Amino acid sequence: MNLVESIKMAFKSIKNNKIRALLTMLGIIIGVASVITLVGVGQGSSQSVTEDIGSLGTNLLTLSVNDTTSVQLKDDQLTQFEELRGISKVAPVVTGRVSSKNGENSTQVSITGTNSTYLSVRSLTLSQGRFISDMDNELRQKVVVLGSDTASTLFPNQNPVGQSIQVEGVSFKVVGVLESVGTSLGMSGDSVIVAPLSTTQRVVKNTTIGTIYFQAESEDRINLAKFQVQGLMTTLFPNSSDYYSVSTQEDLMKTMSSVSNTMSLMLGGIASISLLVGGIGIMNIMLVSVSERTKEIGIRKAIGANRQSILLQFLIEAIVLSTLGGLIGVFLGLGVSKLMELFSSITISYSLSVTSLAFLFSLLIGVVFGVFPANKASKLNPIQALRQE
């Protein structure tokens, strides 16, 4: 029996046992679809995070204080950072959670206290009004710039610029509204209030600066700027390097990429278990098929079929089952991914290599788990097989 006849017989066997064949392929279908979908979600998340970080600019430098009791940055130290080589702009930040209210509308938001350079350093844009100025900081003015979500919550269908809101019971004048920046790293960048640093320190009752954003003079000088900041921090706070970190956007992208890749591998590994379960299902069904077709095997051997042709027939049946399951799984996985992308905010990354690997793995499953039943069928004694009822 040649290869073409073996494949025809395999399809005939599948056609005669449609339900059993479908149940056999189910594990492969779910496994391949799961691998494609879950890895696509993982890679899409990694790509989305990398783009979010990259959108802030490659010349952004961040100083983050992990322990504000050990490292206390004060306002009078900011001028020393501004004088560093390679640094063009410095934006200190104090943050906290506050309640804001306008009439019957109220919300809990994050307040960011900073200076006038924050807008350009963080690559933000205004949709209305103006940003806070250096004069606002010097005079401790009670003015705020609202994030887009905060503005729509407190002032539905209204222009908030020029109106007042209550922040922790204190009246603040709205001078501007930021363009939407969406969600980054699982946190909304639009449910915020930006106010002068000096004013915010009094509102949140905290004078310690927890974060400083720096804008390097150019992308080429980012490493020089980082070295300069680290040097000044060592001078200001000797033996306290464990309590703060200085990072560039490239550092963040590498870290997030590493975490996302690990997550993608983990998700892919979990989904691959379904493929192994599918392979075990194929082996079990093929063993049942061998038992059911013992007399057929005996007849074929009695009329001259050799061991190799019997082995090839059953092995091809297993491969055909896994191939069909793999193809259906590929289409199902791509279809589910597309639906998730259309009806949710999840970013999906379609990878030809992952799709091909999942399909080839399904073929390998068919070969590996089809060998044992095929080998068992080929070793049957023709006389004993013919006696089988």
C-alpha positions in Angstrom: 0.0 0.0 0.0 1.4 3.4 -1.0 1.4 6.6 0.9 -1.6 8.1 -1.0 -3.8 5.0 -0.3 -2.8 5.1 3.4 -3.9 8.8 3.6 -7.2 7.9 1.9 -7.8 5.1 4.3 -7.0 7.5 7.2 -9.6 10.0 6.0 -12.1 7.2 5.5 -11.6 6.0 9.0 -12.1 9.5 10.4 -15.2 9.9 8.2 -16.7 6.7 9.6 -16.1 7.8 13.2 -16.8 11.6 13.1 -17.7 12.1 16.8 -14.7 10.0 18.0 -12.3 11.8 15.6 -13.6 15.2 16.8 -13.2 14.3 20.4 -9.7 13.0 19.7 -8.7 16.2 18.0 -10.3 18.4 20.7 -7.2 18.4 22.9 -5.0 19.4 19.9 -7.5 22.1 18.8 -7.7 23.7 22.3 -3.9 23.4 22.8 -2.9 25.1 19.5 -5.6 27.8 19.9 -4.5 28.5 23.5 -0.8 28.8 22.6 -1.6 31.2 19.7 -4.0 33.3 21.8 -2.1 33.4 25.1 1.3 34.1 23.6 -0.3 36.7 21.3 -1.7 38.5 24.4 1.6 38.3 26.2 3.6 39.6 23.3 1.0 42.3 22.6 1.2 43.5 26.2 4.9 43.7 26.0 4.7 45.7 22.8 2.1 48.0 24.2 4.2 48.7 27.4 7.3 49.3 25.3 5.5 51.8 23.1 4.1 53.6 26.2 7.5 53.9 27.7 9.1 54.9 24.4 6.5 57.6 23.8 7.9 59.5 26.8 11.1 60.1 24.9 14.5 58.4 24.9 16.1 61.3 26.7 14.0 61.0 29.9 15.8 60.1 33.1 14.0 59.2 36.4 15.2 59.4 39.9 13.0 57.4 42.2 13.3 57.4 46.0 12.3 54.0 47.6 12.7 55.1 51.2 11.8 58.8 51.8 12.8 58.5 55.5 16.4 57.7 54.6 16.7 59.9 51.5 14.9 63.2 51.9 15.1 65.5 48.9 14.3 69.1 49.6 13.4 72.1 47.4 16.7 73.8 48.0 18.6 70.8 46.5 16.9 71.1 43.2 19.2 73.9 41.9 22.1 71.5 42.3 20.5 69.1 39.8 19.7 71.9 37.4 23.4 72.8 37.3 24.5 69.3 36.2 26.1 68.8 32.8 23.9 67.0 30.3 20.7 68.0 32.1 18.4 70.5 30.3 15.2 70.3 32.5 14.3 69.1 36.0 10.8 68.3 37.1 10.4 67.3 40.8 7.3 65.5 41.8 5.3 65.0 45.0 2.3 62.7 44.8 -0.7 61.7 46.9 -4.3 60.7 46.8 -7.0 63.4 47.4 -10.7 63.8 47.1 -11.9 66.4 44.6 -15.4 67.8 44.3 -17.4 70.1 42.1 -21.0 70.4 43.4 -22.6 67.0 43.4 -19.7 65.5 41.4 -16.8 64.0 43.3 -13.9 61.6 42.8 -10.8 60.2 44.4 -7.8 61.1 42.2 -4.0 61.2 42.3 -2.5 64.7 42.8 0.9 65.5 41.3 2.8 68.5 42.6 5.4 69.7 40.2 6.8 72.7 38.3 6.3 74.3 34.8 8.8 71.9 33.1 6.8 68.8 33.9 4.6 69.2 30.8 7.5 69.0 28.3 9.6 66.6 30.3 6.8 64.1 30.4 5.7 64.8 26.8 2.2 65.9 27.8 -0.1 68.2 25.8 -2.9 70.5 26.8 -6.4 70.3 25.4 -7.6 73.5 27.1 -6.1 76.4 29.1 -2.6 76.6 30.3 -0.1 74.7 32.5 1.1 75.7 35.9 3.8 78.4 35.8 6.9 79.2 37.9 5.0 82.1 39.4 2.3 79.8 40.6 4.9 77.8 42.5 6.6 80.9 44.0 3.3 82.4 45.2 1.8 79.0 46.2 -1.2 79.6 44.1 -4.2 77.3 44.4 -4.5 76.4 40.8 -4.8 73.0 39.1 -4.6 71.3 35.7 -7.0 68.4 35.4 -6.5 65.1 33.6 -9.1 64.3 30.9 -11.0 61.7 33.0 -11.0 64.0 36.1 -12.3 66.9 34.0 -15.1 64.8 32.5 -16.1 63.4 35.9 -16.2 66.8 37.7 -17.4 68.9 34.8 -19.6 66.7 32.5 -20.4 68.5 29.3 -18.8 71.7 30.6 -15.6 73.7 30.1 -13.8 73.4 33.4 -11.2 76.2 32.7 -11.8 79.2 34.9 -14.1 77.3 37.3 -13.3 76.1 40.8 -13.1 72.7 42.5 -12.7 71.6 46.1 -9.5 69.6 46.8 -9.6 68.2 50.4 -12.1 71.0 51.2 -9.8 73.7 49.8 -10.9 75.7 46.7 -8.7 75.5 43.6 -9.1 77.3 40.3 -8.9 75.1 37.2 -6.4 76.7 34.7 -6.1 73.9 32.2 -7.0 70.3 31.0 -4.6 67.7 29.7 -5.0 65.6 26.6 -5.8 61.9 27.3 -2.7 59.7 27.7 -4.6 56.5 28.3 -3.5 53.6 30.6 0.1 52.7 31.1 1.4 49.8 33.2 -2.1 49.1 34.5 -2.6 52.7 35.8 -4.7 55.5 34.3 -2.8 58.6 33.5 -6.0 60.6 33.1 -7.5 60.4 36.6 -5.1 63.0 37.9 -4.8 66.6 39.1 -1.6 68.6 38.6 -0.8 71.4 40.9 2.1 73.6 41.9 4.8 71.7 43.9 4.7 74.2 46.9 0.9 74.0 47.1 0.7 70.2 46.8 3.2 69.8 49.6 0.9 71.6 52.0 -2.2 69.6 50.7 -0.7 66.2 51.1 1.3 67.3 54.2 4.6 66.0 52.8 7.6 68.1 51.8 9.8 65.2 50.7 10.2 64.8 47.0 9.7 61.2 46.0 10.5 61.4 42.2 12.5 63.7 40.0 12.2 63.6 36.2 15.2 64.9 34.1 15.4 65.7 30.5 18.8 65.1 29.0 20.1 67.7 26.6 20.1 65.0 23.9 19.7 61.2 23.5 23.5 60.9 23.1 24.1 62.5 26.5 21.7 60.4 28.5 24.4 58.2 30.0 26.4 61.3 31.0 23.3 62.8 32.6 22.7 59.5 34.5 26.3 59.4 35.7 26.0 63.1 36.9 22.7 62.5 38.8 24.1 59.3 40.5 27.3 61.3 41.4 25.3 64.1 43.0 23.1 61.7 44.9 26.2 59.9 46.3 27.5 63.3 47.5 24.2 64.3 49.0 23.3 60.9 50.5 26.5 58.8 51.0 25.9 55.1 51.9 22.2 55.4 50.9 22.4 54.0 47.3 19.9 51.2 48.2 17.2 53.7 48.9 17.0 55.3 45.5 17.4 54.4 41.8 18.3 56.3 38.7 16.8 54.8 35.5 16.5 55.7 31.8 13.7 54.7 29.5 15.9 52.1 27.9 16.4 50.5 31.3 12.7 50.4 31.9 12.0 49.0 28.4 14.6 46.2 29.0 13.1 45.3 32.3 9.5 45.3 31.1 10.5 43.3 28.0 12.2 40.7 30.1 9.2 40.4 32.4 6.8 40.2 29.4 8.8 37.6 27.6 8.9 35.5 30.8 5.2 35.8 31.1 4.7 34.9 27.4 6.9 31.8 27.9 4.9 30.8 31.0 1.5 31.3 29.2 2.8 29.3 26.2 4.0 26.6 28.5 0.7 26.3 30.3 -1.2 26.2 27.0 1.2 23.5 25.7 0.0 21.2 28.4 -3.3 21.0 26.4 -1.3 19.8 23.4 0.2 17.0 25.5 -3.2 16.0 26.8 -4.4 16.0 23.2 -1.5 13.7 22.3 -2.5 11.3 25.1 -6.1 11.4 23.7 -4.8 10.5 20.3 -2.8 7.6 21.7 -5.8 6.3 23.7 -8.2 6.4 20.7 -5.6 4.8 18.4 -5.1 2.0 20.9 -8.9 1.5 21.0 -8.9 1.6 17.1 -6.2 -1.2 17.1 -8.4 -3.3 19.4 -11.5 -2.8 17.3 -9.7 -3.5 14.0 -7.7 -6.5 15.1 -9.5 -8.8 12.6 -9.0 -6.3 9.8 -5.2 -6.2 10.6 -5.2 -10.1 10.6 -6.8 -10.2 7.2 -4.4 -7.7 5.7 -1.4 -9.6 7.0 -2.8 -12.9 5.8 -3.1 -11.5 2.2 0.5 -10.2 2.2 0.7 -6.9 4.1 4.0 -6.5 5.9 4.6 -5.0 9.3 5.9 -1.7 7.8 2.6 -1.1 5.8 0.5 -1.8 8.9 2.7 0.5 11.0 2.5 3.2 8.4 -1.3 3.0 8.1 -1.9 3.6 11.8 0.8 6.2 12.1 -0.6 8.2 9.2 -4.1 8.1 10.8 -2.6 9.6 14.0 -0.7 12.3 12.0 -3.9 13.1 10.0 -5.8 13.6 13.2 -3.2 15.8 14.7 -2.8 17.8 11.4 -6.5 18.5 11.1 -6.7 19.4 14.8 -3.7 21.7 14.4 -5.2 23.5 11.4 -8.5 24.0 13.1 -6.7 25.2 16.2 -4.7 27.7 14.2 -7.9 29.2 12.6 -9.7 29.1 16.0 -6.7 30.8 17.8 -6.4 33.6 15.2 -10.2 34.1 15.2 -10.4 34.3 19.0 -7.4 36.7 19.1 -9.1 38.9 16.5 -12.4 39.0 18.4 -10.5 39.9 21.7 -8.8 42.7 19.8 -12.0 44.0 18.4 -14.2 43.9 21.5 -11.6 44.7 24.2 -8.7 47.0 24.9 -6.3 44.1 24.8 -3.4 44.4 22.3 -2.7 41.2 20.4 0.6 40.6 18.6 0.2 38.1 15.7 3.4 36.1 15.3 3.9 33.8 12.3 6.7 32.0 14.2 4.5 31.2 17.2 1.7 30.1 14.9 4.0 27.9 12.8 5.6 26.4 16.0 2.3 25.6 17.5 1.1 23.8 14.3 4.4 21.9 13.9 4.2 20.9 17.6 0.8 19.4 16.9 2.3 17.4 14.1 5.1 16.2 16.4 2.4 15.2 18.9 0.8 13.0 16.2 4.0 11.3 15.4 5.2 10.7 19.0 1.8 9.5 20.4 0.9 7.6 17.2 4.1 5.4 17.2 3.1 3.2 20.1 -0.4 2.2 18.8 0.9 1.8 15.3 3.8 -0.4 16.5 1.3 -2.5 18.5 -0.8 -3.0 15.4 2.1 -4.0 13.3 3.3 -6.7 15.7 0.0 -8.5 15.9 0.2 -12.2 14.9 -2.1 -12.7 11.9 -3.4 -16.1 13.0 -4.4 -14.8 16.5 -5.8 -11.6 14.9 -8.0 -13.7 12.6 -9.3 -15.7 15.6 -10.3 -12.4 17.4 -14.0 -11.9 17.6 
